[in-house]
Structures are given as structure tokens and as C-alpha cells.
């Protein structure tokens, strides 16, 4: 089984032998070389597993990324609190949609799944595995077809028995397409597990805990707000290690757990936006977020944040986060939400 591993070094102490301290004795025995301890971990959360028996079956399976609705009629979405990483992107009309990625936890119903946008290929290709969606402009779908992703939609899955796509009766079209993510994932065991997208604080076996995340020594904050032209993402720490999400002034809820959406890390990347030649009949020009680029970054954990820069060198590259000194920013182990903030949008941080 292919799995991610995290190397931690611990020093083996050597007890001095009393007789060797006598005058005229031979040179002391040299200290033993550090012994490498290897822990498997979830590549998209950085959570370490203490033993082979703790490794979930999903660790050897591919990631599943889905284009998820974020309109009022599409909320509450299903199983957002079981995602590993979620990207929030601006779409036409200044609204937002999500690219949600599941891997480390077994999940059944996810959605509502919506149509693709031009930046989805550049976001999802780094995860590999499967991308699920519901229709879209042919040119945007072609961008996904140029990647190594397995593309799953309602049409392609009709020939697969059993079919992982369905319409949920509790919603109306086009906000009712859902996917059995666990079933879809299990049908493609031949696909590789994902690479790590971010760096995480390492597990320290001596203390049975993790080293501090980079943001833990940063500036204190109580909440943050990302103002898209026609959508607002608001995050506030709960004092217990989570950051809770509010969408457009209402608590953002998970439709399965019925709990407020939460994250261990919130990463805000300042991005540039290009307009495509395509126009939505209702909302106007369809924008494209430029994600193969670099810019300013802010990384938040519960109560603290650090500023820095981000870089994504290619479509399949992970995102590199560096602080003001050039050191790698390490996230807290757990799930992460990435807000792709247009450079014209406002980020407000309450100290």
C-alpha cells in the first residue's frame, strides 16, 4: 500500500560507563547516530498515524475533488466538514463556488455538484485522482481533459454499475446533483493517492504532540473577512482550535453533520483575475482566477496569523508558503480552507 510518511529524528542517549572516566582510559565511545522514526500521515491534512493499524483505507486511494455549489439554494452543502482542503473561488457576478477535495475520511454523499470554471484544472491537477462536476463550457472541460485527472460527471458515470451520481429529492435542479464519493473513490483504486499540497507541523513522538504551527507565534486576531464583489466569507476562532465559517452573514452549516463549517487552517491567497471571452446570460463575464503565479498570503489558525507569500510554479505543483524571512510556513495538522481573494477584494482582520 502506498502511503505518505513523515520522518522525525530522535537522539538515542548513551549512558556513561563509570570505569571509562578513570585517568588514562581509552577515548570515550562516540555518541550513536540519530535514529530516524518514520510515521505515515495523511498527505492533505498532515495528521500522523501512530501505527500501521491506524492508517485508514482511504490513505491508499485517490483524492476526489468536486466542483461544489455555494449559492444560497445550494446550501447547506453535504459533508464539507469531512473535506481535507477546500478552495473558495470567485465566479461570474462576484459570487463564489468551491473546489472541495476529500481524501482522508470515508464519505458517502457530497454536493451539490455544479459546472466547471476555467481555473478548476489549475487547482485540481495538483491533487491528481478524480474530478467530479456537472457540465460546463466545452472549452473549460477541455482544460480538465488536458490533465491526468479522471473526469466524472452524470453522463460518464451512467455506464458504471453502480452509478455514483444521483439527484437528491430534497433540492431542485440545478442544485440537486450529488455524488457518492466513497463509491466513486473505491471504483478507481488504480489511481495514485495525492501528493501533499502544503507543509505541516511535524509530529514529535517524544511529547506525543505536534510542533507549533508557524502561525502560532504570529499576530493575534479574533476574526477575518474576505469581501468578494457579491459574497462574503467570515471566519472566527472558537477558542478550541477551530475557525468557524459564516457565509453571507449566516453560519455556514454542513447539511449532513448539521454543524457549522470549520477549519484548522484558513489560508488567504491574493490572486489576479482575468476575464474570459465567455459570458453568463444572468451574471455576465466569466472570470478566471490566475493560480499558477505568486502573491501575498495570510495563514490563520485559531487566534493567530502570519503574513507571507505564496507561489505555485506549475499546474501540478503544490503551493509554497513562505513567511517574511523566507522560511516555510507550516500549517497545523487538520483540514484547510483556501480563500482565493482577488487583488481588488478586501481582506479585513480584526486584531
C-alpha positions as CSV (number, residue, x, y, z in Angstrom):
1,X,0.0,0.0,0.0
2,X,1.4,3.4,-1.0
3,X,1.4,5.8,1.9
4,X,2.9,9.2,2.9
5,X,5.5,9.2,5.6
6,X,6.9,11.8,7.9
7,X,10.4,11.5,9.2
8,X,11.2,12.5,12.8
9,X,14.6,12.3,14.3
10,X,15.2,11.3,17.9
11,X,18.6,11.0,19.7
12,X,19.4,7.8,21.4
13,X,21.1,8.8,24.7
14,X,24.3,6.9,25.8
15,X,24.9,6.2,29.4
16,X,28.5,6.8,30.5
17,X,30.2,3.7,31.9
18,X,31.9,4.7,35.2
19,X,35.1,2.9,34.6
20,X,35.8,4.9,31.4
21,X,36.3,8.1,33.3
22,X,39.4,6.8,35.0
23,X,42.7,8.6,34.1
24,X,44.5,7.0,31.2
25,X,41.5,5.2,29.8
26,X,40.8,4.9,26.1
27,X,38.8,7.5,24.1
28,X,35.1,7.6,25.1
29,X,32.6,5.7,23.0
30,X,31.2,8.1,20.3
31,X,27.5,9.0,20.6
32,X,25.3,6.9,18.4
33,X,23.9,8.4,15.2
34,X,20.3,9.8,15.5
35,X,17.7,7.2,14.7
36,X,15.1,8.1,12.1
37,X,11.5,7.4,13.2
38,X,9.0,7.3,10.3
39,X,5.3,8.0,10.8
40,X,2.8,7.6,8.0
41,X,0.5,10.6,7.7
42,X,-2.5,11.9,5.7
43,X,-0.9,13.9,2.8
44,X,-3.7,16.5,2.6
45,X,-4.0,17.2,6.4
46,X,-0.6,16.3,7.9
47,X,-2.3,14.2,10.6
48,X,0.2,11.5,11.7
49,X,-0.7,7.9,12.4
50,X,1.0,6.2,15.3
51,X,0.8,2.7,13.9
52,X,0.1,0.8,10.7
53,X,-3.3,-0.2,12.2
54,X,-4.4,3.4,12.5
55,X,-3.9,4.1,8.8
56,X,-7.4,4.3,7.1
57,X,-8.0,2.5,3.8
58,X,-8.6,5.9,2.2
59,X,-4.9,6.7,2.5
60,X,-4.1,4.4,-0.4
61,X,-7.0,5.7,-2.5
62,X,-7.1,8.7,-4.9
63,X,-8.3,12.1,-3.8
64,X,-11.8,13.2,-5.1
65,X,-12.2,16.9,-5.9
66,X,-15.6,18.2,-6.8
67,X,-17.0,21.5,-8.1
68,X,-19.4,22.5,-5.3
69,X,-22.3,24.9,-5.4
70,X,-22.1,27.9,-3.0
71,X,-25.3,29.8,-4.0
72,X,-28.0,30.1,-1.3
73,X,-30.1,27.4,-3.0
74,X,-27.1,25.1,-2.8
75,X,-26.5,25.5,0.9
76,X,-26.1,23.7,3.2
77,X,-23.7,21.5,1.3
78,X,-23.2,17.9,2.1
79,X,-20.1,16.7,4.1
80,X,-18.0,19.9,3.9
81,X,-16.7,19.1,7.4
82,X,-15.1,15.9,6.1
83,X,-13.1,17.6,3.4
84,X,-9.3,17.8,3.6
85,X,-8.9,21.0,1.5
86,X,-11.4,23.5,0.1
87,X,-10.7,26.3,-2.4
88,X,-13.1,29.3,-2.5
89,X,-13.1,30.9,-5.9
90,X,-14.9,33.9,-7.4
91,X,-17.1,33.2,-10.3
92,X,-19.4,35.4,-12.5
93,X,-21.3,38.1,-10.8
94,X,-18.8,38.2,-8.0
95,X,-20.4,35.1,-6.4
96,X,-18.3,32.2,-5.1
97,X,-18.1,28.5,-5.7
98,X,-15.9,25.8,-4.1
99,X,-13.5,23.2,-5.3
100,X,-13.7,20.7,-2.4
101,X,-11.3,17.8,-2.0
102,X,-11.9,14.7,0.0
103,X,-9.3,12.0,0.8
104,X,-8.5,11.1,4.4
105,X,-12.1,10.3,5.7
106,X,-14.7,7.9,4.3
107,X,-17.6,9.9,2.9
108,X,-20.7,9.0,1.0
109,X,-22.9,11.9,-0.1
110,X,-21.2,15.1,-1.3
111,X,-22.5,18.1,-3.2
112,X,-24.4,19.8,-4.7
113,X,-22.1,19.4,-7.7
114,X,-22.1,22.2,-10.3
115,X,-20.5,23.1,-13.6
116,X,-16.7,23.7,-14.2
117,X,-14.9,27.0,-14.4
118,X,-11.7,27.9,-16.3
119,X,-9.4,27.8,-13.2
120,X,-10.6,24.3,-12.0
121,X,-7.9,22.4,-13.9
122,X,-5.1,24.5,-12.4
123,X,-6.5,23.9,-8.9
124,X,-7.4,20.2,-9.1
125,X,-4.5,18.9,-11.1
126,X,-2.1,19.1,-8.2
127,X,-4.3,16.6,-6.2
128,X,-4.5,14.1,-9.1
129,X,-7.1,11.4,-8.7
130,X,-10.7,12.2,-9.6
131,X,-12.5,15.4,-10.5
132,X,-16.4,15.4,-10.5
133,X,-18.6,18.0,-11.9
134,X,-21.9,18.6,-13.7
135,X,-21.5,20.0,-17.2
136,X,-19.9,23.3,-18.2
137,X,-18.5,25.2,-21.2
138,X,-16.8,22.8,-23.6
139,X,-13.5,24.8,-23.5
140,X,-13.4,24.7,-19.7
141,X,-14.0,20.9,-19.8
142,X,-11.2,20.6,-22.4
143,X,-8.8,22.2,-19.9
144,X,-9.6,19.4,-17.5
145,X,-9.3,16.8,-20.2
146,X,-5.7,18.0,-20.8
147,X,-4.8,17.0,-17.2
148,X,-4.2,13.4,-15.9
149,X,-7.4,13.6,-13.8
150,X,-10.1,11.1,-14.1
151,X,-13.2,13.1,-15.0
152,X,-16.6,12.0,-13.6
153,X,-19.9,13.6,-14.5
154,X,-23.5,12.4,-14.7
155,X,-23.1,11.2,-18.3
156,X,-19.8,9.3,-17.9
157,X,-21.0,7.5,-14.8
158,X,-24.2,6.2,-16.3
159,X,-22.3,3.3,-17.8
160,X,-20.7,2.4,-14.4
161,X,-22.6,0.0,-12.2
162,X,-23.5,1.1,-9.6
163,X,-23.7,4.7,-10.7
164,X,-22.2,7.2,-8.1
165,X,-24.1,10.2,-9.4
166,X,-27.8,10.9,-8.5
167,X,-30.4,13.7,-8.0
168,X,-31.4,14.3,-4.4
169,X,-35.2,14.8,-3.9
170,X,-34.7,17.4,-1.2
171,X,-33.4,20.1,-3.7
172,X,-34.4,21.3,-7.1
173,X,-32.3,21.5,-10.3
174,X,-29.6,22.6,-10.8
175,X,-28.8,22.5,-7.1
176,X,-29.6,18.8,-6.5
177,X,-26.8,16.8,-8.1
178,X,-24.9,14.7,-5.5
179,X,-22.1,12.1,-5.6
180,X,-21.4,9.0,-3.5
181,X,-17.8,10.0,-3.0
182,X,-16.8,6.8,-1.3
183,X,-18.2,4.7,-4.1
184,X,-16.6,6.8,-6.8
185,X,-13.3,6.6,-4.9
186,X,-13.5,2.8,-4.5
187,X,-14.1,2.3,-8.2
188,X,-10.7,3.8,-9.1
189,X,-8.2,2.1,-6.7
190,X,-5.7,2.1,-9.6
191,X,-5.3,5.8,-9.3
192,X,-2.5,7.1,-7.0
193,X,-3.0,8.9,-3.7
194,X,-2.4,12.6,-3.7
195,X,0.8,14.5,-3.0
196,X,1.0,16.9,-0.1
197,X,-0.2,20.4,-1.1
198,X,1.1,22.2,2.0
199,X,3.7,21.7,4.7
200,X,2.5,20.8,8.1
201,X,3.9,21.0,11.7
202,X,5.7,17.7,12.4
203,X,4.7,15.1,14.9
204,X,7.1,14.9,17.9
205,X,7.0,11.4,19.3
206,X,8.8,12.3,22.5
207,X,6.0,14.6,23.6
208,X,3.1,12.8,21.8
209,X,2.3,16.1,20.2
210,X,3.0,18.3,17.2
211,X,5.5,21.1,16.9
212,X,3.9,24.6,16.9
213,X,2.4,25.7,13.6
214,X,4.1,28.7,12.1
215,X,1.1,31.0,12.7
216,X,1.1,30.1,16.5
217,X,3.9,32.7,17.0
218,X,2.2,35.3,14.8
219,X,-0.2,38.2,15.4
220,X,-3.3,37.7,17.5
221,X,-6.7,38.1,15.7
222,X,-10.4,37.4,16.6
223,X,-11.9,37.2,13.1
224,X,-11.2,37.8,9.4
225,X,-13.5,38.7,6.5
226,X,-12.9,38.3,2.7
227,X,-15.3,40.6,0.8
228,X,-15.9,39.3,-2.8
229,X,-18.0,41.6,-5.0
230,X,-21.2,39.7,-4.2
231,X,-20.2,37.2,-1.5
232,X,-18.7,37.4,2.0
233,X,-16.5,34.8,3.8
234,X,-16.2,35.4,7.5
235,X,-14.1,33.3,9.9
236,X,-13.8,33.5,13.7
237,X,-11.9,31.2,16.1
238,X,-13.8,29.2,18.6
239,X,-11.0,29.2,21.2
240,X,-10.8,25.4,20.9
241,X,-8.5,25.1,17.9
242,X,-11.1,25.6,15.1
243,X,-12.0,28.5,12.9
244,X,-15.8,28.7,12.2
245,X,-17.2,29.8,8.9
246,X,-20.0,32.3,8.2
247,X,-21.3,32.8,4.6
248,X,-23.0,36.0,3.6
249,X,-23.9,36.8,7.2
250,X,-25.3,33.4,8.1
251,X,-23.5,30.5,9.9
252,X,-22.2,28.2,7.1
253,X,-23.6,24.8,8.0
254,X,-22.8,21.2,7.0
255,X,-26.0,19.6,5.7
256,X,-25.0,16.1,7.0
257,X,-23.5,16.8,10.4
258,X,-25.7,19.8,11.0
259,X,-22.6,21.6,12.5
260,X,-21.1,24.8,11.5
261,X,-18.4,24.5,8.9
262,X,-14.9,24.7,10.5
263,X,-11.2,24.6,9.6
264,X,-7.9,24.1,11.4
265,X,-6.2,26.4,8.9
266,X,-7.6,29.3,6.8
267,X,-5.2,30.4,4.0
268,X,-5.9,33.6,2.1
269,X,-4.1,33.9,-1.2
270,X,-4.2,37.2,-3.1
271,X,-4.8,36.4,-6.7
272,X,-5.2,38.2,-10.0
273,X,-8.4,37.8,-12.1
274,X,-8.7,37.6,-15.9
275,X,-11.9,37.8,-17.8
276,X,-12.6,35.1,-20.3
277,X,-14.5,35.6,-23.6
278,X,-17.5,33.8,-22.2
279,X,-20.5,35.5,-20.7
280,X,-23.1,34.0,-18.4
281,X,-26.6,35.1,-19.5
282,X,-27.6,36.1,-16.0
283,X,-24.4,37.2,-14.3
284,X,-22.1,38.5,-17.0
285,X,-18.5,37.8,-17.9
286,X,-17.0,34.5,-16.5
287,X,-13.7,35.3,-14.7
288,X,-10.6,33.1,-14.4
289,X,-8.5,33.1,-11.2
290,X,-4.8,33.0,-12.0
291,X,-3.4,30.3,-9.7
292,X,-0.1,29.4,-11.5
293,X,1.5,32.6,-10.1
294,X,2.6,34.1,-6.8
295,X,1.4,36.8,-4.5
296,X,0.7,37.8,-0.9
297,X,-0.5,35.2,1.6
298,X,-2.1,35.2,5.1
299,X,-2.2,32.0,7.2
300,X,-4.6,31.8,10.1
301,X,-5.1,29.2,12.9
302,X,-7.3,29.7,15.9
303,X,-6.3,33.1,17.4
304,X,-3.1,33.8,15.5
305,X,-2.0,34.5,11.9
306,X,1.2,35.1,9.9
307,X,1.7,37.0,6.7
308,X,3.9,35.9,3.8
309,X,3.9,35.0,0.1
310,X,2.7,32.1,-2.0
311,X,4.0,30.5,-5.2
312,X,2.6,27.8,-7.4
313,X,5.1,27.0,-10.1
314,X,3.0,24.8,-12.4
315,X,-0.4,23.2,-12.8
316,X,0.7,20.1,-10.8
317,X,2.9,21.9,-8.3
318,X,1.9,22.2,-4.6
319,X,1.5,25.7,-3.1
320,X,4.7,27.0,-1.4
321,X,4.1,29.3,1.5
322,X,6.9,31.4,2.9
323,X,7.0,33.9,5.7
324,X,8.7,37.3,5.7
325,X,12.0,35.8,6.5
326,X,11.8,33.2,3.7
327,X,11.1,30.3,6.0
328,X,8.5,27.7,5.0
329,X,5.1,28.3,6.7
330,X,3.9,25.1,8.4
331,X,0.2,24.6,8.8
332,X,-1.5,23.0,11.8
333,X,-2.4,19.3,11.1
334,X,-6.0,19.2,10.1
335,X,-8.3,20.5,7.3
336,X,-7.6,23.7,5.4
337,X,-9.8,26.2,3.6
338,X,-8.1,28.4,0.9
339,X,-9.8,31.7,0.1
340,X,-8.6,32.9,-3.4
341,X,-9.1,36.6,-2.8
342,X,-9.0,38.8,-5.9
343,X,-6.4,41.6,-5.6
344,X,-9.3,44.1,-5.9
345,X,-11.2,42.4,-3.0
346,X,-10.9,43.4,0.7
347,X,-9.4,41.3,3.5
348,X,-10.3,42.7,6.9
349,X,-8.5,41.2,10.0
350,X,-9.8,42.2,13.5
351,X,-6.9,42.2,16.0
